[in-house]
Amino acid sequence: IIDNTESPHRPHIEEEEEEEEEEEEEDEEEDEEEEEEEEEEEEEEEEEEEGLNHQRNI
């Protein structure tokens, strides 16, 4: 098997690989942001529920 990925005759492949890596990194960042938003929303909901429970107990 010959590895041509470093070959100067195929620079477009390296570019494609770099673009794919960048896209994957962006996707991961977006996923992390979405997870953080979801966690914040869950915390807010829990706080609201605790607040409602507290009001009921008064």
Secondary structure, DSSP 8 states (H G I E B T S, - for coil): ----TT-TT-HHHHHHHHHHHHHHHHHHHHHHHHHHHHHHHHHHHHHHHHHHHHHHH-
